Amino acid sequence: MKKLNLFEDNNNQEQAPLASRMRPLELDEIVGQQHIIGKDRLLYRAIKADRIESIILYGPPGTGKTTIAKVIANTTDSCFCKLNATNAGIKDVEKVIEEAQFNYGAYQKKTILFIDEIHRFNKTQQDYLLPFVEGGVVTLIGATTENPYFEVNNALLSRCRIFELKPLEKNDLIELINRTLSDKTRGLGKANIVIDDEAKEFLADMANGDARSVLNALELAYLTTEPTKEGILHITLPVAEECIQKKAIRYDEHGDNHYDAISAFIESMKHTEPDATLYYLARMLVAGEDIKYIARRICVCASEDVGLANSRALEVATSAMLAVERIGMPESAKILAHAALYVCCSPKSDSAYGIIEAMKDVEETGNIPIPPFLQDASYKNAYKLGRGVGLDNIHSFPNHYSGKNCMPEALKDKHYFKLSGTGNEKKIQEFLKYLKEHVK
């Protein structure tokens, strides 16, 4: 039975894009990703031994996810099927499963199912796959640019090994350019191309770790550069700059870049790093992040990490949140910067976190009786039940402080309120100490 190469639609066709023609056919041709496909690594050994288990390949565009799947397709003795989750549905998966069951029963051949953009499958589609992956009817290879821990069902994740691909290093991309310029079969080796080192380095740097991007730029330079009288295509730095007009900002509001950027922004505020705070704020704004979301996170940081050390921080953050809702961009950039810098440069305290410990105790201990003197005494004859008895007017005490312990008896020694001694909390500490020393 002849093995079908499901990736051959663009192979060995001169009119196909250069990035498609240069896609590696063998494992040892892949540049980069040595942390997962180095010769001593599990995935390398599994592919070489044709013992692939269900895996998910996760990483940015142009880092080799489809390439690894193609190498597996070219080397495995199993049947290999490919689906793209952007246009495939359950009926397509049903057809693959039916063929897989037939091939195993008739020829004892296993089936590997490659699903590109697997995060595009909804919960129902992913759930449908689950029993067939678990039962070994198919071996799943999923590829996704999104964090699988957010986008793939936990049940399916537990049956797959996840391999994270990293953006390619600059040296990897330069190696790819050199290989393309020397490859006379699939690359540009037949053309008389001379590329300056500074142009090569610029293309590799501006590709931002994306092999497809660097090859697309190289192909554009090749197609748009006029040869000299000697027939030489000279790719200079100005030519390279024309081919990559702007360094793309990789950002997906539902993916890793979203979570990484907001995390870096908040941590920079917490660590009192104003320059980093502005930088990560700028990254989110330029990428088009929701300004209301950013404002809400500043408010959270103002309470969680500044708290009573400077209560004005929450006021400034809340005012900024209301302002950006009414004003919008581009003016809101300065409003958000104002609020973020105020929070960033405020003294820090986590005293508000005491509520988390208190909530935990409530969940564990249930409805511990409230001391009777604190209970509602507004209804008739409440005093006969002891409710509100001994609840004196707080303003009749010196310094308006009674010193009574208002905690339930079972938790009377618990302390949730822990001051840091920074900023305004130092004054609060001194005030509370004074009250306790002068209680009568």
Phi, psi and chi 1 to 4 in degrees:
 res  aa     phi    psi   chi1   chi2   chi3   chi4
   1 MET       -  124.8 -173.1  169.8   82.3      -
   2 LYS   -74.8  132.0 -178.8  179.8 -179.4  -65.0
   3 LYS   -77.5  133.0 -173.6 -170.3  -61.6 -177.5
   4 LEU   -89.9  126.3  175.9   63.0      -      -
   5 ASN   -88.4  106.6 -175.1  -13.7      -      -
   6 LEU   -76.7   -1.2  -64.9  166.9      -      -
   7 PHE  -109.8    7.9  -65.2   85.9      -      -
   8 GLU   -82.1    2.8   67.4 -175.6    8.9      -
   9 ASP   -61.8  -30.1   49.2  -13.1      -      -
  10 ASN  -112.2    0.1  -75.0  -31.5      -      -
  11 ASN   -76.4  143.6  -77.9  -14.2      -      -
  12 ASN    55.4   30.5  -58.4  -40.8      -      -
  13 GLN  -117.0  119.6  -63.2 -179.7   13.7      -
  14 GLU   -62.8  -26.1  -67.7 -174.9    1.2      -
  15 GLN   -82.4   -8.0   67.5  -88.7   26.2      -
  16 ALA   -71.0  152.6      -      -      -      -
  17 PRO   -57.4  147.8  -23.2   32.5      -      -
  18 LEU   -57.5  -40.8  179.2   63.1      -      -
  19 ALA   -60.8  -34.0      -      -      -      -
  20 SER   -74.5  -40.6  178.6      -      -      -
  21 ARG   -66.2  -33.7  -59.8 -159.6  -51.6  -91.3
  22 MET   -88.6    4.4  -73.9  -59.0  -61.4      -
  23 ARG   -62.5  127.2 -165.7 -175.3  -63.5  -82.2
  24 PRO   -56.7  143.6  -26.6   35.5      -      -
  25 LEU  -100.6  -21.5  -58.7  175.6      -      -
  26 GLU  -126.2  156.9  -62.2  178.2    1.3      -
  27 LEU   -59.2  -41.2 -166.9   55.9      -      -
  28 ASP   -73.1   -8.2  -66.2  -32.0      -      -
  29 GLU   -84.6  -14.4  -67.9 -178.2    2.9      -
  30 ILE   -71.5  131.8  -60.7  175.3      -      -
  31 VAL   -95.3  144.3  -63.6      -      -      -
  32 GLY    75.9 -171.9      -      -      -      -
  33 GLN    57.6   32.3  -49.3  -54.6  -16.7      -
  34 GLN   -66.7  -17.7  -67.9  -56.7  -62.8      -
  35 HIS   -69.4  -16.9   63.3  -69.1      -      -
  36 ILE  -122.3  -23.5   61.6  171.2      -      -
  37 ILE  -122.1   20.0   57.0  169.2      -      -
  38 GLY   -64.6  158.9      -      -      -      -
  39 LYS   -64.0  -18.3  -69.2 -171.5  176.4 -178.7
  40 ASP  -101.2    9.2   59.7  -22.7      -      -
  41 ARG   -95.5  156.6  -61.1  -64.6 -180.0  175.3
  42 LEU   -59.4  -46.9  173.6   64.5      -      -
  43 LEU   -65.2  -39.9 -173.7   56.5      -      -
  44 TYR   -59.1  -48.4 -179.4   93.6      -      -
  45 ARG   -65.5  -37.7  -61.7 -162.3  -51.7  -89.9
  46 ALA   -66.6  -40.1      -      -      -      -
  47 ILE   -67.9  -44.0  -66.6  172.9      -      -
  48 LYS   -62.3  -36.3  -76.9  -69.6 -172.2  179.9
  49 ALA   -89.0   -0.5      -      -      -      -
  50 ASP    54.4   45.8 -163.7    9.0      -      -
  51 ARG  -125.5   45.9  -62.3  -65.8  -62.1  -88.4
  52 ILE   -70.5  132.2  -75.1  -71.6      -      -
  53 GLU   -99.9  173.8  -62.6  178.7   -8.2      -
  54 SER   -62.0  129.8  -68.9      -      -      -
  55 ILE  -138.0  160.1   62.0  174.1      -      -
  56 ILE  -125.8  124.5  -68.7  178.9      -      -
  57 LEU   -97.7  119.8  -57.5  170.3      -      -
  58 TYR  -126.9  129.2  150.2   55.9      -      -
  59 GLY   171.8  172.3      -      -      -      -
  60 PRO   -64.4  165.9  -16.9   29.5      -      -
  61 PRO   -60.5  147.3  -21.3   32.1      -      -
  62 GLY    74.6   21.3      -      -      -      -
  63 THR  -107.1   -4.7   52.6      -      -      -
  64 GLY   116.8   13.6      -      -      -      -
  65 LYS   -63.6  -53.5  -60.9 -178.9  -63.3  -63.5
  66 THR   -67.6  -32.3  -56.0      -      -      -
  67 THR   -60.9  -45.6  -67.6      -      -      -
  68 ILE   -62.3  -41.0  -68.6  174.5      -      -
  69 ALA   -62.6  -38.5      -      -      -      -
  70 LYS   -65.2  -41.4  177.6  178.6 -179.3  178.8
  71 VAL   -61.5  -42.1  167.4      -      -      -
  72 ILE   -62.4  -41.7  -66.6  171.2      -      -
  73 ALA   -61.1  -36.0      -      -      -      -
  74 ASN   -78.8  -18.1  -71.7  -21.6      -      -
  75 THR  -112.7  -19.3   57.8      -      -      -
  76 THR   -79.7  151.1 -176.0      -      -      -
  77 ASP   -90.2   -6.1  -74.7  -30.1      -      -
  78 SER   -77.5  160.0  -60.3      -      -      -
  79 CYS   -68.0  142.7  -61.6      -      -      -
  80 PHE  -125.7  124.7 -165.0   98.0      -      -
  81 CYS  -123.0  144.0  -61.7      -      -      -
  82 LYS  -123.9  132.9  176.8 -172.1  176.3 -175.7
  83 LEU  -131.4  151.1  -65.3  176.1      -      -
  84 ASN  -113.4  122.2 -168.2  -55.4      -      -
  85 ALA   -66.2  -13.2      -      -      -      -
  86 THR   -72.0  -24.9   57.4      -      -      -
  87 ASN  -132.5    4.2   53.5   26.9      -      -
  88 ALA   -99.6  150.9      -      -      -      -
  89 GLY  -130.0 -170.4      -      -      -      -
  90 ILE   -62.1  -35.4  -73.0 -179.5      -      -
  91 LYS   -61.1  -38.1  -73.3 -174.2  179.6  -66.3
  92 ASP   -66.8  -40.1  -60.5  -67.0      -      -
  93 VAL   -67.0  -39.8  179.0      -      -      -
  94 GLU   -57.7  -41.2  -74.1  176.8  -14.5      -
  95 LYS   -64.4  -41.7 -175.6  177.2  179.0 -178.2
  96 VAL   -64.0  -43.4  171.3      -      -      -
  97 ILE   -62.8  -42.8  -62.4  -59.9      -      -
  98 GLU   -61.7  -44.0 -177.0 -179.8  -24.1      -
  99 GLU   -67.6  -36.6  -68.2  177.2   -4.7      -
 100 ALA   -64.1  -43.0      -      -      -      -
 101 GLN   -64.9  -39.2  -68.9  171.3  -32.5      -
 102 PHE   -66.4  -46.9  173.3   79.5      -      -
 103 ASN   -62.9  -35.5  -73.6  -28.4      -      -
 104 TYR   -73.2  -39.4 -171.4   76.2      -      -
 105 GLY   -70.2  -39.5      -      -      -      -
 106 ALA   -86.7  -37.0      -      -      -      -
 107 TYR  -123.1    0.2  -54.7  107.8      -      -
 108 GLN    54.9   35.5  -73.2   72.1   54.6      -
 109 LYS  -105.1  129.4  -70.0 -175.0   73.0   70.3
 110 LYS   -77.2  166.7  -64.2 -178.8  178.5  180.0
 111 THR  -126.0  130.7  -63.7      -      -      -
 112 ILE  -104.3  126.4  -64.5  175.2      -      -
 113 LEU  -109.3  115.5  171.4   58.5      -      -
 114 PHE   -97.7  121.0  172.6   56.8      -      -
 115 ILE  -116.2  108.4  -59.0 -179.5      -      -
 116 ASP   -79.4  147.1 -156.8    3.7      -      -
 117 GLU    55.0   45.9  -52.0  -72.3  -15.4      -
 118 ILE   -60.8  -22.6 -167.4  171.1      -      -
 119 HIS   -65.7  -14.7   61.2  -84.5      -      -
 120 ARG   -76.8  -18.2  -59.1  -90.8 -174.2 -172.6
 121 PHE   -69.1  134.2  -93.7   -0.2      -      -
 122 ASN   -78.8  178.8   59.4   34.8      -      -
 123 LYS   -59.8  -41.6 -175.5  178.5 -175.0  -59.2
 124 THR   -63.0  -42.7  -58.8      -      -      -
 125 GLN   -66.7  -39.9  -68.8  168.5  -47.7      -
 126 GLN   -67.4  -40.5  -69.5 -175.3   30.8      -
 127 ASP   -62.5  -34.8  -75.6  -16.5      -      -
 128 TYR   -63.5  -35.7  179.5   81.5      -      -
 129 LEU   -69.0  -30.6  -86.9  171.3      -      -
 130 LEU   -50.8  -55.0 -175.6   59.4      -      -
 131 PRO   -64.4  -28.8   21.4  -32.5      -      -
 132 PHE   -77.8  -31.2  -57.6  108.9      -      -
 133 VAL   -72.7  -44.5  173.1      -      -      -
 134 GLU   -64.3  -37.8 -175.4  174.3   26.3      -
 135 GLY   -82.5   -4.0      -      -      -      -
 136 GLY    79.3   12.5      -      -      -      -
 137 VAL   -63.2  -40.5  175.8      -      -      -
 138 VAL  -132.2  151.5  -65.6      -      -      -
 139 THR   -99.7  122.7  -62.3      -      -      -
 140 LEU   -92.9  133.2  173.9   65.9      -      -
 141 ILE  -121.1  110.9  -60.6  177.4      -      -
 142 GLY  -104.2  143.7      -      -      -      -
 143 ALA  -124.1  134.6      -      -      -      -
 144 THR  -152.3  145.6  175.8      -      -      -
 145 THR   -91.5   -8.2   55.4      -      -      -
 146 GLU   -99.9  153.0  -52.8  -62.1  -34.0      -
 147 ASN   -61.2  114.8 -169.6  -34.9      -      -
 148 PRO   -62.8  -23.8   21.0  -31.3      -      -
 149 TYR   -69.7  -17.6  -67.9  104.3      -      -
 150 PHE   -99.0  -31.0  -65.7  125.0      -      -
 151 GLU  -109.2  -14.1  -56.8  -64.8  -22.4      -
 152 VAL  -114.6  138.9  179.1      -      -      -
 153 ASN   -54.6  141.7  -69.4   -3.6      -      -
 154 ASN   -60.0  -37.5  -72.9  -25.7      -      -
 155 ALA   -63.2  -40.3      -      -      -      -
 156 LEU   -72.4  -38.8 -163.0   55.1      -      -
 157 LEU   -59.3  -39.0  -82.8 -179.8      -      -
 158 SER   -67.0  -15.0   68.1      -      -      -
 159 ARG  -104.1    6.0  -71.1  155.1  179.0   84.6
 160 CYS  -126.7  149.8  -60.8      -      -      -
 161 ARG   -95.1  132.0 -173.1 -178.7  -66.2  -89.5
 162 ILE   -99.2  130.1  -62.9  173.4      -      -
 163 PHE  -118.4  121.5  -67.8   96.8      -      -
 164 GLU   -95.8  123.6 -178.3  179.2    1.8      -
 165 LEU   -93.4  139.5  -77.2   72.3      -      -
 166 LYS  -101.4  156.2  -53.9  -70.4 -172.9 -179.9
 167 PRO   -55.2  140.8  -24.7   34.1      -      -
 168 LEU   -67.2  145.6  -62.8 -179.2      -      -
 169 GLU   -72.5  158.8  -61.3  -70.8  -22.2      -
 170 LYS   -58.0  -41.2 -177.0  175.9  178.8  179.4
 171 ASN   -64.5  -34.6  -71.2  -21.4      -      -
 172 ASP   -62.7  -42.3  -64.3  -32.1      -      -
 173 LEU   -70.4  -36.0  -64.8  174.0      -      -
 174 ILE   -65.2  -41.0  -69.8  175.7      -      -
 175 GLU   -60.2  -40.2  179.1 -175.0  -17.8      -
 176 LEU   -64.7  -40.8 -175.8   56.9      -      -
 177 ILE   -62.1  -46.4  -67.7  172.4      -      -
 178 ASN   -61.7  -42.8  -68.6  -25.5      -      -
 179 ARG   -63.2  -41.1 -178.1 -176.2  -61.1  176.6
 180 THR   -64.9  -40.6  -57.9      -      -      -
 181 LEU   -72.4  -17.7  -65.9  177.4      -      -
 182 SER  -103.2  -13.9   62.0      -      -      -
 183 ASP   -80.0  112.1 -170.2  -36.2      -      -
 184 LYS   -87.5   -9.7  -64.5 -177.5  179.0 -179.2
 185 THR   -93.2  -52.2  -56.0      -      -      -
 186 ARG  -109.9  -20.1  -66.1 -179.9  -72.0  156.4
 187 GLY   -99.6 -144.0      -      -      -      -
 188 LEU  -112.0   23.3  -57.9  174.7      -      -
 189 GLY   -64.6  -23.6      -      -      -      -
 190 LYS   -77.0  -21.8  -68.4 -178.7  179.3  178.8
 191 ALA   -83.0  149.4      -      -      -      -
 192 ASN   -90.2   82.7 -168.0    1.2      -      -
 193 ILE  -108.2  133.4  -62.8  175.2      -      -
 194 VAL  -120.9  124.0  173.4      -      -      -
 195 ILE  -120.6  130.5 -178.0  169.8      -      -
 196 ASP   -68.4  147.4  -66.3  -14.7      -      -
 197 ASP   -59.2  -39.3  -72.5  -18.7      -      -
 198 GLU   -68.2  -31.7   57.4 -176.9    2.5      -
 199 ALA   -70.0  -40.8      -      -      -      -
 200 LYS   -62.9  -44.4 -168.2 -174.0  -60.2 -178.6
 201 GLU   -67.6  -36.3  -65.0 -149.3    4.4      -
 202 PHE   -63.8  -45.8  175.8   80.7      -      -
 203 LEU   -60.9  -42.5  -70.7  176.2      -      -
 204 ALA   -66.6  -38.4      -      -      -      -
 205 ASP   -70.7  -44.2 -174.6   53.2      -      -
 206 MET   -73.7  -17.5  -68.3  -64.7  105.0      -
 207 ALA   -70.3  -14.4      -      -      -      -
 208 ASN    58.7   39.8 -151.6   19.3      -      -
 209 GLY    81.7   10.3      -      -      -      -
 210 ASP  -108.8  112.0 -174.2  -28.5      -      -
 211 ALA   -63.1  -40.7      -      -      -      -
 212 ARG   -62.0  -39.8 -172.7 -178.4  -59.8  108.6
 213 SER   -64.1  -43.7  176.5      -      -      -
 214 VAL   -68.3  -36.6   78.4      -      -      -
 215 LEU   -72.6  -35.8  -70.3  178.5      -      -
 216 ASN   -63.6  -41.8  -73.3  -16.4      -      -
 217 ALA   -66.2  -40.7      -      -      -      -
 218 LEU   -64.4  -40.7 -177.7   61.8      -      -
 219 GLU   -65.2  -39.7 -176.6  174.3   32.9      -
 220 LEU   -64.3  -40.3 -177.9   59.4      -      -
 221 ALA   -62.0  -41.9      -      -      -      -
 222 TYR   -62.8  -43.2  160.8   68.8      -      -
 223 LEU   -75.4  -24.1  -66.7  173.7      -      -
 224 THR  -108.1   -0.1   57.9      -      -      -
 225 THR   -96.3  125.6  -58.4      -      -      -
 226 GLU   -76.6  133.9  -71.0  -69.1  -28.1      -
 227 PRO   -72.5  154.9   24.6  -31.5      -      -
 228 THR   -75.7  177.8   64.1      -      -      -
 229 LYS   -60.6  -27.6  -67.0  179.6 -179.5  179.0
 230 GLU   -83.8    0.6  -65.4   78.2   17.9      -
 231 GLY    82.4   18.6      -      -      -      -
 232 ILE   -94.3  130.4  -62.2  173.3      -      -
 233 LEU   -93.7  108.7  -72.3  170.5      -      -
 234 HIS  -101.8  112.2 -172.8 -168.2      -      -
 235 ILE   -97.4  108.8  -60.1  176.6      -      -
 236 THR   -99.9  175.8   60.8      -      -      -
 237 LEU   -60.4  -45.4  179.0   59.0      -      -
 238 PRO   -58.5  -37.5  -26.7   35.8      -      -
 239 VAL   -64.0  -45.0  170.8      -      -      -
 240 ALA   -62.0  -39.5      -      -      -      -
 241 GLU   -64.8  -34.5  -71.1  173.9  -23.6      -
 242 GLU   -67.2  -32.3  -76.6  -65.6  -43.0      -
 243 CYS   -78.6  -24.1  -65.4      -      -      -
 244 ILE  -124.1   94.4  -61.9 -177.6      -      -
 245 GLN   -69.7  -34.1  -67.4  -68.9  -37.0      -
 246 LYS  -152.9  140.2 -178.7 -179.0  178.2 -177.4
 247 LYS   -73.2  118.3 -171.0  169.7 -174.8  174.8
 248 ALA   -69.5  143.0      -      -      -      -
 249 ILE   -96.9  111.8  -63.0  174.5      -      -
 250 ARG   -81.4  116.5 -174.8  177.9  -67.1  134.1
 251 TYR  -159.1  130.7 -165.7   92.0      -      -
 252 ASP  -131.2  122.7 -174.2  -32.0      -      -
 253 GLU   -64.4  -13.0   64.1  178.3   -4.7      -
 254 HIS  -113.0    5.9  -58.8  -61.9      -      -
 255 GLY  -115.9 -163.9      -      -      -      -
 256 ASP   -58.0  -42.0  -87.3    2.5      -      -
 257 ASN   -60.0  -38.1  -56.4  118.1      -      -
 258 HIS   -60.9  -52.4  162.3   81.8      -      -
 259 TYR   -70.1  -37.8  -66.5  104.6      -      -
 260 ASP   -66.1  -42.2  -70.6  -14.5      -      -
 261 ALA   -67.6  -44.5      -      -      -      -
 262 ILE   -68.5  -34.2 -163.7   65.7      -      -
 263 SER   -64.3  -46.0  174.6      -      -      -
 264 ALA   -63.4  -38.4      -      -      -      -
 265 PHE   -62.6  -49.3  173.9   60.7      -      -
 266 ILE   -66.1  -44.8  -67.5  169.3      -      -
 267 GLU   -62.2  -34.6  -69.2  -61.8  -35.4      -
 268 SER   -66.4  -39.7  -62.2      -      -      -
 269 MET   -63.6  -44.3  -74.5 -167.0  -70.3      -
 270 LYS   -63.3  -35.9  -71.7  163.9   61.3  173.8
 271 HIS   -89.4    9.4  -74.4   80.6      -      -
 272 THR    55.0   52.2  -43.1      -      -      -
 273 GLU  -116.0   86.0  -72.7  -73.0  -23.3      -
 274 PRO   -62.5  -37.7   17.1  -28.6      -      -
 275 ASP   -63.9  -45.3  -70.2  -34.4      -      -
 276 ALA   -65.8  -36.7      -      -      -      -
 277 THR   -57.9  -47.3  -65.2      -      -      -
 278 LEU   -66.4  -38.1  -71.6  176.4      -      -
 279 TYR   -63.6  -48.9  171.6   72.3      -      -
 280 TYR   -70.9  -30.7  -68.3  114.5      -      -
 281 LEU   -62.9  -43.9  174.4   59.8      -      -
 282 ALA   -62.1  -41.4      -      -      -      -
 283 ARG   -59.0  -42.6  -82.6 -176.2   63.6  151.7
 284 MET   -69.1  -40.5  -68.6 -171.8  -69.6      -
 285 LEU   -66.9  -44.9  -68.1  174.7      -      -
 286 VAL   -64.1  -33.8  172.2      -      -      -
 287 ALA   -78.8   -8.7      -      -      -      -
 288 GLY    92.2   21.6      -      -      -      -
 289 GLU   -60.3  149.7  179.7   60.9   86.5      -
 290 ASP   -64.8  118.6 -177.7   -2.3      -      -
 291 ILE   -66.5  -29.0   57.4  174.8      -      -
 292 LYS   -67.8  -36.3  -63.4 -170.9  -70.0  -64.5
 293 TYR   -63.5  -45.4  171.5   76.7      -      -
 294 ILE   -60.1  -44.5  -62.2  173.3      -      -
 295 ALA   -62.1  -38.9      -      -      -      -
 296 ARG   -64.6  -39.1  -69.4 -164.4  -61.9  -89.6
 297 ARG   -67.9  -32.8  -60.5  -49.6  -57.8  170.1
 298 ILE   -64.9  -40.7  -64.1  173.5      -      -
 299 CYS   -60.2  -44.0  -74.5      -      -      -
 300 VAL   -61.6  -44.6  171.2      -      -      -
 301 CYS   -63.9  -35.4 -171.4      -      -      -
 302 ALA   -61.6  -34.3      -      -      -      -
 303 SER   -89.0  -45.0  -90.1      -      -      -
 304 GLU   -67.7  -38.3  -74.7 -172.4   -7.8      -
 305 ASP  -119.0   -6.4  -57.6  -62.7      -      -
 306 VAL  -114.4  -53.6  175.5      -      -      -
 307 GLY    56.4 -137.2      -      -      -      -
 308 LEU   -72.3  -11.8  -68.0  173.1      -      -
 309 ALA   -61.7  -29.2      -      -      -      -
 310 ASN  -159.2   88.0 -178.5   10.1      -      -
 311 SER   -64.9  -17.9  -67.0      -      -      -
 312 ARG   -63.7  -24.4  -79.1  -81.5  -62.8  157.1
 313 ALA   -59.2  -41.9      -      -      -      -
 314 LEU   -67.1  -35.8 -178.0   57.3      -      -
 315 GLU   -63.8  -46.3  -64.0  176.8   22.8      -
 316 VAL   -63.3  -43.8  172.1      -      -      -
 317 ALA   -64.1  -41.7      -      -      -      -
 318 THR   -66.8  -40.7  -57.4      -      -      -
 319 SER   -61.7  -40.1  -63.9      -      -      -
 320 ALA   -64.8  -40.0      -      -      -      -
 321 MET   -61.5  -42.9 -178.1  172.3   63.9      -
 322 LEU   -66.7  -38.1  -64.9  173.5      -      -
 323 ALA   -66.1  -44.6      -      -      -      -
 324 VAL   -68.2  -28.3  -60.4      -      -      -
 325 GLU   -65.3  -30.8  -71.8  178.2   -8.4      -
 326 ARG   -94.2  -23.7  -70.1  162.6  172.2   76.1
 327 ILE  -104.6  -43.8  -64.5  172.0      -      -
 328 GLY    77.9 -176.4      -      -      -      -
 329 MET   -87.7  155.2  -72.8  -68.2  -75.9      -
 330 PRO   -89.6   -8.9   31.7  -35.6      -      -
 331 GLU   -62.0  -29.5  -67.4   84.9   -4.6      -
 332 SER   -66.3  -16.3  -74.0      -      -      -
 333 ALA   -58.6  -43.1      -      -      -      -
 334 LYS   -72.2  -34.2  -62.6 -177.7 -178.6   67.2
 335 ILE   -64.9  -45.5  -64.4  170.7      -      -
 336 LEU   -64.7  -39.5  -70.1  171.0      -      -
 337 ALA   -62.7  -42.0      -      -      -      -
 338 HIS   -56.9  -52.1  177.2  173.5      -      -
 339 ALA   -65.4  -44.5      -      -      -      -
 340 ALA   -63.1  -41.4      -      -      -      -
 341 LEU   -68.3  -35.1  -72.0  171.9      -      -
 342 TYR   -64.1  -46.2 -169.6   89.9      -      -
 343 VAL   -63.8  -43.4  171.6      -      -      -
 344 CYS   -59.1  -43.3  174.9      -      -      -
 345 CYS   -91.7    7.1  -63.4      -      -      -
 346 SER   -83.8  151.7  -67.9      -      -      -
 347 PRO   -61.2  149.1   21.0  -31.5      -      -
 348 LYS  -107.6  146.6  -57.2  -59.6 -171.5  -66.0
 349 SER  -157.9  145.6  168.5      -      -      -
 350 ASP  -112.1   28.2   62.5   -9.4      -      -
 351 SER   -60.5  -27.5   55.0      -      -      -
 352 ALA   -66.3  -19.0      -      -      -      -
 353 TYR   -67.3  -11.7  -85.7   89.6      -      -
 354 GLY   -56.8  -26.3      -      -      -      -
 355 ILE   -65.0  -30.2 -172.9   61.8      -      -
 356 ILE   -66.4  -44.7  -54.7  -59.7      -      -
 357 GLU   -65.5  -39.9 -173.6  179.3   -9.8      -
 358 ALA   -63.8  -42.7      -      -      -      -
 359 MET   -64.0  -36.9  -69.3  172.6   68.8      -
 360 LYS   -63.3  -42.1 -178.0  179.7  178.7 -177.9
 361 ASP   -64.8  -38.2  -80.5  -11.7      -      -
 362 VAL   -62.4  -43.2  170.1      -      -      -
 363 GLU   -65.0  -35.2  -69.1  172.5   -6.7      -
 364 GLU   -82.4  -33.1  -68.6  178.6   -7.3      -
 365 THR  -100.8  -15.3   59.8      -      -      -
 366 GLY    73.2 -152.7      -      -      -      -
 367 ASN   -85.7   77.1  -68.2  -39.3      -      -
 368 ILE   -65.2  135.6  -64.6  176.4      -      -
 369 PRO   -56.1  134.2  -24.9   34.7      -      -
 370 ILE   -77.3  136.6  -66.1  172.8      -      -
 371 PRO   -50.4  134.3  -27.4   35.3      -      -
 372 PRO   -54.4  -38.6  -27.3   36.1      -      -
 373 PHE   -66.3  -15.1   79.0   92.8      -      -
 374 LEU   -95.3   -7.7  -65.7  174.7      -      -
 375 GLN   -76.6  160.6  -65.9  178.2   11.6      -
 376 ASP   -62.0  128.6  178.4   31.8      -      -
 377 ALA  -120.3   20.9      -      -      -      -
 378 SER   -81.6  -18.3   63.2      -      -      -
 379 TYR   -93.4  163.4   59.2   90.8      -      -
 380 LYS   -62.3  136.2 -173.1  177.1  180.0 -179.8
 381 ASN    64.3   15.8  -63.7  -36.0      -      -
 382 ALA   -59.7  -32.6      -      -      -      -
 383 TYR   -64.0  -25.5   71.1   94.3      -      -
 384 LYS   -65.9  -23.4  -68.2 -177.7  178.6 -179.7
 385 LEU   -92.9    3.7  -62.4  173.9      -      -
 386 GLY    83.2    9.1      -      -      -      -
 387 ARG   -84.3  128.4  -62.7 -174.2  176.8 -176.5
 388 GLY    80.5   -1.6      -      -      -      -
 389 VAL   -71.9  127.2  176.3      -      -      -
 390 GLY    88.6    3.5      -      -      -      -
 391 LEU   -87.5   86.4 -173.1   62.4      -      -
 392 ASP   -77.8  161.5  -57.6  -55.6      -      -
 393 ASN   -66.1  115.8 -177.3   -1.8      -      -
 394 ILE   -58.5  -27.2 -168.6   62.7      -      -
 395 HIS   -79.6   -3.0  -56.9  -64.5      -      -
 396 SER   -88.2   -7.2   65.7      -      -      -
 397 PHE   -91.7  150.3  -69.9   90.3      -      -
 398 PRO   -58.8  135.8  -23.3   32.9      -      -
 399 ASN    61.9   13.8  -61.5  -45.4      -      -
 400 HIS    57.6   40.0  -52.6  -91.3      -      -
 401 TYR  -141.3  125.5  178.4   68.1      -      -
 402 SER   -96.3  -25.8   68.0      -      -      -
 403 GLY    79.6    5.9      -      -      -      -
 404 LYS   -72.9  142.4  -72.6 -172.3  176.0 -178.1
 405 ASN   -84.4  115.8 -169.5  -25.2      -      -
 406 CYS   -95.3    0.9  -64.5      -      -      -
 407 MET   -74.9  151.6  -71.9  -74.6  -79.7      -
 408 PRO   -57.2  150.2  -23.8   33.7      -      -
 409 GLU   -54.3  -40.9 -179.6   64.8   22.8      -
 410 ALA   -67.6  -17.3      -      -      -      -
 411 LEU  -122.5   22.4  -62.3  173.0      -      -
 412 LYS   -64.0  -22.7   64.8  179.7 -178.7  179.6
 413 ASP   -97.5    4.3  -64.5  -36.6      -      -
 414 LYS   -76.4  143.1  -86.1  -78.8 -172.7  176.3
 415 HIS  -132.8  110.6  -63.0  -75.4      -      -
 416 TYR   -96.5  -26.4  -55.2  114.8      -      -
 417 PHE   -90.7  108.6 -175.8   45.0      -      -
 418 LYS  -125.5  110.5  -59.9  168.0 -174.3  175.6
 419 LEU   -83.8  147.5  -69.6  166.9      -      -
 420 SER   -88.1  -20.7   65.7      -      -      -
 421 GLY    83.2    6.6      -      -      -      -
 422 THR  -102.4  154.2   61.1      -      -      -
 423 GLY    54.7 -138.5      -      -      -      -
 424 ASN   -66.5  -19.4 -167.1   55.0      -      -
 425 GLU   -65.1  -24.9  -71.3 -167.0   -0.1      -
 426 LYS   -64.2  -40.8 -175.5  175.8 -178.4  179.2
 427 LYS   -67.2  -38.4  -65.5 -179.7  180.0  178.8
 428 ILE   -63.4  -41.4  -63.9  173.8      -      -
 429 GLN   -59.5  -46.0  -82.1 -178.6  -33.9      -
 430 GLU   -64.1  -38.9  -67.4  172.1   -7.5      -
 431 PHE   -66.2  -45.5  172.8   66.4      -      -
 432 LEU   -65.6  -38.3  -66.5  177.8      -      -
 433 LYS   -63.1  -41.8 -179.6 -179.4  179.1 -177.5
 434 TYR   -61.8  -43.5  172.2   83.6      -      -
 435 LEU   -60.7  -45.7  -69.7  178.4      -      -
 436 LYS   -66.5  -34.1  -67.3 -179.1 -175.5  -60.3
 437 GLU   -73.9  -22.9  -71.6  175.4  -11.9      -
 438 HIS  -114.2   16.6  -68.3   80.4      -      -
 439 VAL   -72.7  144.8   64.9      -      -      -
 440 LYS  -121.1      -  -68.5 -177.5 -179.8 -178.9
